Amino acid sequence: MLGILLGSIAIVLLLATLIARIHLQWWWIRSFEFPRLQIAFLALITWLLTAIFVEPGPWLWIALLASGITLLFQAYYILPWTPLWPVQVKAAESDDAGKQITLLIANVLTPNRQAQQLIDMIKQHQPDIVLTLESDQWWQDQLDPALAEQWPHSVKIPLDNLYGMHLYSHLELTDTSVEWLIQDDIPSIHTRVTLANGDSIRFYALHPRPPAPSESEKSLWRDAELLLVGKKIHKDPQATLVAGDLNDVAWSRTTRLFCRIGGMLDPRRGRGLFSTFHAKYPVLRWPLDHIFVTEHFTLVGMQRLNYFGSDHFPILATFCYRPSRQDEHETPEANAEERSEASETIQEGETEKQET
């Protein structure tokens, strides 16, 4: 009986793993890309229990084979985001503060009212850029008086639809625009940031809608927004940071394609998951909040900050603008087929209307 139970579990886990590899955009298919670590852990436990307790027979080999294949597949996706893998963004070797930029990214969860805890973290860590997501007018009323003096440059988009966005900066912002890239209720911030030494870099803040039953029946519109930004970066290559709650995990097909399309690097790779969601349920936790950089940057440090009442943890990262070291990075690059796929996805996202 135990062999049948473990074999059945192993088959279900393998099916979940294979479904995630299907190139369709329906939310229930894309959702299997998120819990790779959890599926891998269950597969490992299933394999161990089978090896120890199940008597020889067909179900022993079914359970061992299915759970073993699942574990290998999931490890293929997860391992690059562990210290077992080479880092993708090189570590900074200079402490030149004039070339550094520190960002604090926080999805505040609109109904959350623990603003003071976030404000205290901001003042403790003194980032150059503060980006809040899901921030409405109430959050703006709390943040404005607390941050206006030290972070006087700002972009404010208070919305009640869970896609409000606020950017507060200690550094000067120029060429700033709010753009509604794919859907007319989902904003993004596009700006240039002038570093302390006078160098100017480009910054995109994003928060696309996730594929979920209450949000979108497909991942099309999220995918199209990410790939559209990646395409913009490719067409005009320069030092760029992309940050926000992308509602996608670091190892997903779309996020990896975005990185290849835009030539973006993930500072998590080779360092750790830095999982930011869900803050209240450790078992259901994965990396949703991201900061991607071009090859012009090295990493000074990155950390996940403390819980402040949201369903997301804030993330803090410091980068050094060091274009002289860009040749040290292995920048991902898309092939012609992938660029064609990205263009088709963008076109579909711009023309197809969302039903939910």
VMD Tcl script that draws the C-alpha trace (Angstrom):
set ca {
  {0.00 0.00 0.00}
  {2.83 2.40 0.85}
  {4.44 1.70 -2.51}
  {1.22 2.58 -4.36}
  {0.84 5.79 -2.34}
  {4.42 6.96 -2.89}
  {4.33 5.92 -6.53}
  {1.15 7.91 -7.07}
  {2.66 10.96 -5.38}
  {5.78 10.64 -7.52}
  {3.69 10.47 -10.70}
  {1.70 13.58 -9.69}
  {4.92 15.48 -9.01}
  {6.35 14.43 -12.36}
  {3.17 15.53 -14.14}
  {3.34 18.92 -12.40}
  {6.95 19.25 -13.56}
  {6.14 18.36 -17.16}
  {3.09 20.64 -17.31}
  {5.33 23.61 -16.49}
  {7.30 22.88 -19.67}
  {4.25 23.28 -21.91}
  {4.56 26.49 -23.95}
  {1.04 27.75 -23.32}
  {0.06 30.91 -21.47}
  {-2.98 29.73 -19.49}
  {-2.60 30.71 -15.84}
  {-3.00 27.18 -14.49}
  {-0.10 25.98 -16.65}
  {2.16 28.92 -15.81}
  {1.41 28.48 -12.10}
  {3.44 25.26 -12.09}
  {6.59 27.32 -12.78}
  {6.41 28.90 -9.33}
  {6.75 26.07 -6.75}
  {9.81 24.39 -8.21}
  {11.65 24.33 -4.89}
  {8.62 22.87 -3.11}
  {8.11 20.21 -5.79}
  {11.80 19.31 -5.66}
  {11.65 18.93 -1.87}
  {8.59 16.67 -2.08}
  {10.27 14.60 -4.79}
  {13.36 14.16 -2.63}
  {11.28 13.08 0.39}
  {9.30 10.68 -1.80}
  {12.49 9.16 -3.22}
  {14.01 8.68 0.24}
  {10.86 7.17 1.74}
  {10.55 4.83 -1.21}
  {14.17 3.72 -1.03}
  {13.93 3.02 2.71}
  {10.45 1.58 3.23}
  {9.05 0.15 -0.02}
  {9.52 -3.52 -0.79}
  {10.95 -4.51 -4.20}
  {8.37 -4.55 -6.95}
  {6.90 -2.43 -9.76}
  {5.79 0.43 -7.50}
  {9.28 0.72 -6.02}
  {10.78 1.41 -9.45}
  {7.90 3.64 -10.53}
  {8.28 5.80 -7.41}
  {12.07 5.93 -7.60}
  {12.14 6.71 -11.31}
  {9.36 9.31 -11.30}
  {10.60 11.15 -8.22}
  {14.22 10.97 -9.43}
  {13.35 12.48 -12.83}
  {11.32 15.18 -11.10}
  {14.20 16.05 -8.80}
  {16.66 16.29 -11.69}
  {14.34 18.49 -13.75}
  {13.65 20.86 -10.86}
  {17.32 21.02 -9.85}
  {18.14 22.08 -13.42}
  {15.99 25.20 -12.92}
  {16.78 25.92 -9.26}
  {20.55 25.38 -8.98}
  {21.58 28.58 -10.84}
  {19.94 30.53 -7.99}
  {22.03 28.87 -5.30}
  {25.63 29.46 -4.13}
  {26.53 26.23 -5.96}
  {26.44 28.16 -9.24}
  {28.86 30.83 -10.58}
  {27.63 34.37 -9.95}
  {26.21 36.21 -12.95}
  {26.83 39.75 -11.66}
  {30.41 40.12 -10.50}
  {31.15 41.37 -7.00}
  {32.22 45.01 -6.69}
  {35.89 45.63 -6.00}
  {35.66 49.40 -5.46}
  {34.10 51.34 -2.60}
  {33.66 54.48 -4.71}
  {30.42 55.84 -3.25}
  {29.98 58.23 -6.15}
  {29.44 55.32 -8.53}
  {27.10 53.34 -6.28}
  {23.32 53.18 -6.22}
  {21.22 51.49 -3.54}
  {17.62 50.48 -4.22}
  {14.90 49.39 -1.81}
  {11.94 47.68 -3.47}
  {8.77 47.01 -1.46}
  {5.36 45.72 -2.46}
  {3.42 47.24 0.44}
  {0.11 45.33 0.02}
  {-2.55 48.02 -0.36}
  {-4.67 47.16 2.74}
  {-1.55 46.90 4.94}
  {-1.36 49.80 7.40}
  {2.08 49.20 8.95}
  {3.68 52.08 7.09}
  {5.89 53.19 9.96}
  {7.80 49.89 9.94}
  {8.65 50.39 6.27}
  {9.58 54.04 6.86}
  {11.88 52.97 9.71}
  {13.61 50.45 7.40}
  {14.06 53.09 4.72}
  {15.64 55.51 7.18}
  {17.82 52.77 8.63}
  {19.26 51.62 5.29}
  {19.27 55.02 3.53}
  {18.76 53.78 -0.05}
  {19.17 56.15 -2.97}
  {15.96 54.87 -4.58}
  {12.77 53.72 -2.86}
  {10.19 51.98 -5.04}
  {6.84 51.00 -3.56}
  {4.27 48.88 -5.34}
  {0.54 48.49 -4.62}
  {0.74 51.92 -2.95}
  {-2.46 53.97 -3.01}
  {-3.29 57.48 -1.80}
  {-3.21 56.38 1.88}
  {0.33 55.09 1.43}
  {1.34 58.27 -0.37}
  {-0.02 60.33 2.54}
  {2.21 58.33 4.94}
  {5.34 58.29 2.80}
  {5.37 61.87 1.52}
  {6.01 63.68 4.83}
  {8.47 61.02 5.99}
  {10.58 60.90 2.82}
  {10.23 64.32 1.20}
  {13.29 65.88 2.83}
  {15.87 63.16 2.12}
  {14.25 61.75 -1.04}
  {12.97 64.92 -2.74}
  {12.75 63.57 -6.29}
  {9.64 61.51 -6.80}
  {7.13 59.94 -9.17}
  {3.72 59.24 -7.66}
  {0.99 57.04 -9.15}
  {-1.56 56.39 -6.37}
  {-4.09 53.81 -7.57}
  {-6.76 51.72 -5.88}
  {-6.44 48.74 -8.25}
  {-3.38 47.16 -6.56}
  {-1.08 48.63 -9.22}
  {-0.22 51.99 -7.69}
  {3.47 52.84 -7.72}
  {5.65 55.41 -5.97}
  {9.29 56.25 -6.60}
  {11.28 58.38 -4.14}
  {14.87 59.27 -4.94}
  {17.77 60.94 -3.21}
  {19.41 61.22 -6.63}
  {18.19 63.51 -9.40}
  {15.67 62.06 -11.86}
  {15.48 63.29 -15.46}
  {13.57 62.37 -18.63}
  {10.89 60.84 -16.43}
  {7.66 59.43 -17.83}
  {4.80 57.24 -16.66}
  {3.86 54.76 -19.36}
  {1.02 52.28 -19.70}
  {2.80 49.75 -21.86}
  {0.35 46.92 -22.52}
  {-2.77 47.54 -20.40}
  {-4.28 50.94 -19.69}
  {-4.59 50.31 -15.94}
  {-1.04 49.03 -15.34}
  {1.58 51.82 -15.07}
  {5.34 51.70 -15.32}
  {7.95 54.34 -14.53}
  {10.72 55.18 -16.99}
  {13.41 57.61 -15.89}
  {17.09 58.44 -15.79}
  {19.00 58.60 -12.51}
  {22.05 60.82 -12.08}
  {24.61 59.21 -9.78}
  {26.61 61.22 -7.26}
  {29.60 61.35 -9.63}
  {27.45 62.78 -12.45}
  {27.02 59.62 -14.52}
  {23.48 58.97 -15.77}
  {21.82 55.56 -15.89}
  {18.40 54.37 -17.05}
  {15.80 52.93 -14.67}
  {12.54 51.06 -15.31}
  {10.01 50.27 -12.57}
  {7.48 47.55 -13.44}
  {4.57 45.71 -11.86}
  {2.76 43.66 -14.52}
  {-0.48 41.82 -13.78}
  {0.04 38.17 -12.75}
  {-1.55 35.12 -14.36}
  {-4.10 34.10 -11.73}
  {-7.85 33.31 -11.62}
  {-8.73 36.69 -10.10}
  {-6.33 38.67 -12.32}
  {-5.65 37.24 -15.79}
  {-6.68 33.99 -17.41}
  {-3.35 34.01 -19.26}
  {0.21 35.21 -18.68}
  {0.14 36.94 -22.08}
  {-0.07 40.51 -20.79}
  {2.59 40.05 -18.13}
  {4.88 38.36 -20.63}
  {4.30 41.06 -23.25}
  {5.14 43.88 -20.82}
  {8.40 42.27 -19.70}
  {9.46 41.45 -23.25}
  {8.53 44.92 -24.50}
  {10.89 46.47 -21.93}
  {13.56 43.94 -22.84}
  {13.17 44.90 -26.49}
  {13.47 48.61 -25.65}
  {16.72 47.93 -23.80}
  {18.09 45.89 -26.71}
  {17.28 48.63 -29.22}
  {18.99 51.30 -27.12}
  {21.77 49.55 -25.17}
  {23.02 51.55 -22.21}
  {23.46 51.16 -18.46}
  {20.04 50.09 -17.19}
  {18.32 48.87 -14.03}
  {14.92 47.13 -14.12}
  {13.15 46.66 -10.80}
  {9.78 45.75 -9.38}
  {7.35 43.01 -8.51}
  {7.34 41.20 -11.84}
  {4.81 38.58 -10.69}
  {7.11 35.96 -12.13}
  {9.84 33.77 -10.67}
  {13.48 34.18 -11.62}
  {13.69 30.78 -13.32}
  {10.54 31.03 -15.44}
  {10.70 30.76 -19.20}
  {9.44 34.34 -19.61}
  {11.90 35.93 -17.17}
  {14.83 34.07 -18.70}
  {13.67 35.14 -22.17}
  {13.37 38.74 -20.96}
  {16.98 38.59 -19.76}
  {18.19 37.26 -23.11}
  {16.14 39.78 -25.10}
  {17.41 42.75 -23.06}
  {20.87 41.43 -22.18}
  {19.99 41.69 -18.48}
  {21.82 40.04 -15.60}
  {20.29 38.67 -12.40}
  {22.31 39.42 -9.23}
  {20.60 36.50 -7.50}
  {22.24 33.94 -9.75}
  {25.01 32.17 -7.89}
  {24.03 33.84 -4.61}
  {20.61 32.64 -3.48}
  {16.88 32.80 -4.03}
  {16.13 35.87 -1.86}
  {12.49 34.78 -1.95}
  {10.19 37.73 -1.24}
  {6.70 36.20 -1.48}
  {4.73 34.93 0.44}
  {6.00 36.66 3.60}
  {3.41 34.98 5.85}
  {3.71 31.41 4.55}
  {7.29 30.10 4.44}
  {6.22 26.90 2.71}
  {4.76 28.89 -0.20}
  {7.63 31.26 -0.87}
  {9.46 32.19 -4.09}
  {11.34 35.13 -5.63}
  {8.83 37.59 -7.18}
  {10.52 40.96 -6.57}
  {13.49 41.55 -8.83}
  {16.28 43.92 -9.75}
  {17.96 43.20 -13.08}
  {21.01 45.06 -14.37}
  {23.00 45.39 -17.55}
  {26.65 44.35 -17.75}
  {27.73 47.86 -16.69}
  {27.15 47.08 -12.99}
  {28.80 45.04 -10.27}
  {27.12 44.05 -7.02}
  {28.11 45.52 -3.66}
  {25.47 43.69 -1.65}
  {21.93 42.34 -1.65}
  {19.58 41.32 1.14}
  {15.97 40.59 1.93}
  {14.62 42.88 4.62}
  {12.23 42.25 7.49}
  {8.49 41.66 7.49}
  {6.41 44.84 7.79}
  {2.84 43.58 7.38}
  {2.84 43.00 3.62}
  {2.66 39.67 1.85}
  {6.04 40.61 0.32}
  {9.38 41.17 2.00}
  {11.29 44.27 0.82}
  {14.54 43.70 -1.02}
  {17.63 45.92 -0.80}
  {20.53 45.94 -3.25}
  {23.56 48.14 -3.86}
  {25.27 48.24 -7.25}
  {28.41 49.94 -8.50}
  {28.37 51.49 -11.94}
  {31.56 50.06 -13.36}
  {31.42 49.98 -17.19}
  {35.14 49.21 -17.33}
  {34.32 45.71 -16.02}
  {31.44 44.92 -18.37}
  {33.57 42.47 -20.40}
  {33.89 40.30 -17.28}
  {30.20 39.40 -17.50}
  {28.71 36.69 -19.70}
  {25.73 38.64 -20.96}
  {22.79 36.49 -22.13}
  {21.72 37.02 -25.72}
  {18.61 35.93 -27.59}
  {18.74 34.17 -30.94}
  {16.62 35.08 -33.96}
  {13.89 32.59 -33.05}
  {13.57 34.00 -29.53}
  {13.43 37.58 -30.81}
  {10.67 36.57 -33.21}
  {8.78 34.88 -30.35}
  {9.12 38.01 -28.21}
  {7.81 40.24 -31.00}
  {4.81 37.96 -31.53}
  {4.03 37.94 -27.80}
  {4.24 41.73 -27.63}
  {1.94 42.11 -30.63}
  {-0.60 39.68 -29.16}
  {-0.47 41.45 -25.81}
  {-1.09 44.83 -27.41}
  {-4.06 43.62 -29.47}
  {-5.78 40.93 -27.38}
  {-8.16 42.13 -24.66}
  {-8.20 40.62 -21.21}
  {-11.43 38.88 -20.24}
  {-10.95 38.70 -16.47}
}
mol new
graphics top color blue
foreach p $ca { graphics top sphere $p radius 0.5 }
foreach p [lrange $ca 0 end-1] q [lrange $ca 1 end] { graphics top cylinder $p $q radius 0.2 }
display resetview
